[in-house]
Amino acid sequence: MFIGIDHGTTAMRFSTGEAEFKISREDARHFSAGDLARLSPLDEIEGIAVCYSMGDGISAITDIRKVRNRGVISREGAGKHIGGGTRVYDEIRESGLPAVVIPGLHRASPTDPRFKAYSHQASPEKIGILYEVSHDLGGDIVVCDASSNTVTLLVTGGRITGAFDACIFAPGTRHGALDVDAIRRIDRGESTANDAFLHAGVDHSLPPELRIETMAMFTAMECTSMLLINPGAKVALAGSMAPAIAPGVEALLSREVAVYDEWCASRGLARIARDVFSGATGILGLAVER
C-alpha cells in the first residue's frame, strides 16, 4: 500500500488513491503514525510521499532520513504556522515507515530559468496535483490550484516548466500578492508582510458577489500566460474553488478545462510514492534520491 500526504493550507489530507481521510491542521498537532491504520495496516505500507511547508531546502524527491530541517530553508515567510504539518512530518520520520519528501519548486529546481526571476514557484503538494493530472491528460498541461491560494503550473513534454507562486499573481480566497495599499501599510508598521499576504485574497478585498468571477478572471489570466509557452497544453483546475470558477475560466479561455477535487494532491502523491518505491528515478523532471 502507498500513501500520499498533502500538507494543505487548511487541512492535512491522506490518500492511497482509493481510500482517504483528512484532518484540520489544528487537529494534526495530535497526529500519530498509528492513525495511518485508517487507510492500511501499518505493516502493509510500502511507501509514503510527504510534503512539508514550502519544500525549498531540497530540489529532488528525497528519502526522509536524508533530509535536513524537514526540507525547508526556514519556517519564516509567507504562510500560516500552526504546527500540524510539523507533527505529521516528524511522526512519519520517526515511525520507521519508508517515506520520501517531495520538494517544492524554487531557484534550485530544474525548471525554465526564466521562472527563477522569483525565488519560489510552488509548494510540494502541487507536484502531487501535477502528477495526478498528467496521468489523465498527458505530458503537456497547465494546472491551476485555486483555493485559499491560487498557484498555476506548467508541464511541457512530461517535465515541469515552472509555476506562479501564490504571492505573485492571482489571488485566492484568503491570500494573494501585495498591492500598493499593502506595501504602504507595511511601511507604516501597521502590518507585517506575512499578515498582509494572509489577508490579500478576494474574501478580504471584494464583496461576495464579485469573488468568484474575479478568481475566474485571474485564474484564466495565469493559464493564458502559461499557454504562451505551450499553446497546445491541456488545462485543468484543482482545489476547493475549481468547480465554482470552472465555467468562467472556460468562457474566458474558449476551451474546456478538466476539474479535479480537493483530493487531487494526496492521490497524486500516493501515485508518486508507488512509482518511486517501484524504482522510478525521476518524476516530471525531478530527480529521485533514495
N, C-alpha and C positions, 0 to 999 in steps of 0.2 A: 504494500500500500504506500502511496506517495501523497504528501500533504503540502499545500501551499498556504502561506500565512501572509495576508495583506495587512500592512500597517497603515490603515486609512486615517483620514482627518478626524472622524468621529468614532470609529469602531475598528476592532480587530476582527478580520474575517478568516475563517479556517475552512479549507475545502480539500476534498480528494478528487474533485471533478465530478463526483456523483453525490456524495453526502457533504453537508456543510453546516456550520453554525457561526454565530458572531456574538461578540460581547463588546460593550462600550469600552472606550479607553480607560474610563474611570474604574470599571469593574475588572479590567485586565490587570490592575495592580494586585489582584488576589489570585492570578492565574497560577496553575501548577502544571507541569508536564503531564500529569495524570489526567488532566482534562481532555487530552487528545483521545482518550479512550471513547469519547463520544463519537469519534469517527472510525477508530480501528483499535483492536488490541495493540498495546504498545510493542509487543514482540513481533508484530506483523508489519510495523512501519519500516519501510526500506529506504526512505529518504524524505527530507523536508527542505523546502525553499523558504527562507526567511527574509523579510525586509526590515530595515531599521532606519528611521528618520530620512535624511537626505542621501545617505549612502555615498557621500563624496570623498570618503577616505580610501575607497577601493575602486578599481576600474574593471575587474574581472569577477566572474562568479567564483566564489572562493569558499573552501572548507571553513566552517565556522570556527574550528580550533586554530586556524592560521590567521584569523582576523584580529587586529588590534583595535581597541577603542570602539568596538561594535561597528567598525567600518565607516566611521564619520570623522571629519577633521575636528568638529566641535559641535556641541549641542546648542550653542548660541546661534541665533539667526532667525529667519522667518519661519514662524510656526508656533503652535501652542504646545507647551511642555507639560505633560500630565504625569508620566511615569509608567503608564500601562504598557507601552511598547518596550520600554527598558526591561520590565518584569518578564514579558513573554520571551524576549531575546535571551535574557540570562537563564531562564528556566530551560529553554531548548539547548543552549550551550552546555549547561551543567548536567543535562539528562543523560548524556552519552549516546543519544539517538543520532544517526547520521544526518547531517544538515549542511547546506550551503547558504551563503549570504549573497543576496543579489545586489549589485552595485547600482547607484544612481548614474545619471548622465551628467558629465561635467567636463572641465577642460582637459582632464587626463583620459577621457573616453575616446574610442576610435570613431568619432562622428565627423561629419564635414567640418573642417576647421573654421569655416565662416560662422558657425553657430557658437564658437568659442569667444566671440565678442563679449559674451556674458559668462560668468563663472559657473553657473549652474543651469542645466537644461531640464531635468526631470528627476523625480524621486524614484526609488527602486520598484515600487509596486506597478508603475507604468510599464515596466518591462514585461510583467505578467500579462497586462492587458494586451500589449502588442503581440505577445506570443500566441495568446488565445485567438485574437482576431486574424493573425497571419495564417493560423491553421485553417481557418474558414475561407479567407478571402485571397490568400496568396502573398507573394513577397513584395508587392507594391501597394502600400496602404498609407492613408492619412487617418490617424485616430485621435479624436478629441475626448478627453475625460473631463466631463463637466459636472461639477457638484459644488462643494464648498469652495474649491479652486477650479480653475479651468486651465488645462495643460494639453497642448496639441503636439503630436509626434509624427515623424515621417519615417517609413521604411522603404528603401529602394533596392530592388534586386535581392531581397532577403536580408539586408543589413540595415541597421539603424542609421539614419542620416543625421537626425538632430531633433530638437524639440524647443518649444517656447515654454519656459517655466511659468508658474502661477503668478509671480510678481513682475512679469514683463509686459503682458499684453492684455488678454481678455479677462474681465472679472468673473469670479464665481459668485455663488450666493453670499458668501461671507468674506472672502479675501480677494485681493486684487492689487494692481500696480498703484504706486504712489503718485498722485497727481500734484499740481502746483499747490492746491489748498493743503494737502497733507504735508508737503515739504515745509510750508510756512508754519504749520502747527508744530512740527518737529523742531524747527529752528527757534520757535518761541518757547520751547521747553514744555509745551502743553501735552505732548505725546511722545512716546518712543517710536522709532521706525517700525519695530515689530508690531506694536499696538496699532499703528496706522495701517499696516498691511492686513492685520486681522479684522479691520473694520472698513475695508475698501470695496467689499462686494456689493452687489446690487441690492441686497436686503437692507443695507445701511445707507445707500446713496439715492435710491429711486423709490417712487410709490409702487405699491403692489401691482397695479395694472400695467406697468412698463417692464417689470423684471424679466419675464420670460422672453418677450420679444427682443429685449436688449441683449440677453445672454445668447439668443439665437443669432443675432446680428454679429456680435463679436466672435462667436464660435465659427460662423461662416467665413468671417474675415481671416481668422487664423488658418482655417482649412485652405482657403484660396491662396494664402501665402505659401503654404507647402506645395500646393498643386502647381505653382510656378516652377518648382524644381522638378516635379514628377507629374506631368499633366495626366498621365494615364492611370494614376493610382486610384484605388477604390477608397471610399470614405466611410468611416464608421464612428459612431458616438457611443460612449460608455459613461457610467456614473449615474448618480441619482437623478440628475436633471435631463438625461438623454431622451427619455420618452416625451417630456414636455416640450423640448426645443426642437425635436427632430422635424416636425412639419415646417417650421420656419427656416431651418437650415436647408432642407430640401428645396424649398421655394427659392431661396437666395442663390443656391448653387446650381439650380436647374438640373439636379441629378438625384438619384436615390442614395440614401445613406442607410447602412446597417445599424441596428440599435442593439446594444448589449446592456445587461442589468448590472447591479452592484456586485455580483459575484464574479464578474469577468476577470478581475485581477487575481483573486485567490485560485480560481480554476486554472488560469494560465500559469501561475506559479507552480501548482501541482503538476502541470504538464512539463514545465521546465525541470522540476525535481525528477520526474520519471525519466526524462531524456538524459539528464546529467548523470544520474546513478545507473543508467544503462550504457554509459560510455561516450556520450556526446562531448566533443572537445570545444564546441562553440555554439552559442545561441544568438542568432540575429547579429552576428559580427562581434559579440562579446566573447572573450576567451574564458575557458573554464580552468581553474587552478584547484586541484584536489590533492 
